[in-house]
């Protein structure tokens, strides 16, 4: 009986050694890369699968896990993914649009990657179900279910860059979020360009639109601040506007309810 059990274990190991390379070969043939992931404390196959946009069943199959509920910290798992080499001028958002994947899924597939430090030659993991490369970027759907075209995103990033380019990153996200808050308010235009270019009683709502700074190209940080705001981050605490006390004498804005102060900007409702 003991010999029979030992023989069974040996055959099971042999089959595992034969099957796993075969599965990895299938992944490579499908254009995927075998990424090694070390299980962290409190990880589950479901959470790992969500991070890399795959399924717990696929992870269990690839790693020959018979009990999907039993994994342990430090365990090395093979995760199906794809790799993109960053080109000059690319950001995480442009890469997500290039492959037709969700920006949040792309960020989750690269937990150690700083969105503010994307440079040419960097290797970015793509979620397992990344579609074939697209020649045109589709509209970005985000907070509130609205869709924004690449040209609207570019306008948005240029506003953030011209209004808050020298502010802390959180302040840049807050500026972007306050613009989106106007979109949700019946007091302001419904479209993003409408909010950014709005003129009330002869006064431009954003000075860069008046003085032409809106036409300057945005940097990568401004784009990322826009993406973070579109994803739901609102450091402005539901503000509808902001101002720099050292640069404005407008008494109306000073009478509004202050939500927070970040860097040189006071945010208000």
ABEGO torsion letter per residue (X at the ends): XAAAAAAAAAAAAAAAAAAAAAAAAAAAAAGBBBBBBBBBBGBBAAAAAAAAGBBAAAAAAAAGBABAABBBBGBBBBBBBBBBBBBBGBBAAAAAAAAGBBAAAAAAABAABBAABBBBGBBBBBBAABBBBBABBBBBBBBGGBBBBAAAAAAAAAAAAAAAAABBAAAAAAAAAAAAAAAABAABBABAAAAAABBBGGBBABAAAAAGAAABBBBAAAAAAAAAAAAGBBAAGGBABBBBAAABABAAAAABBBABBBEABBBBX
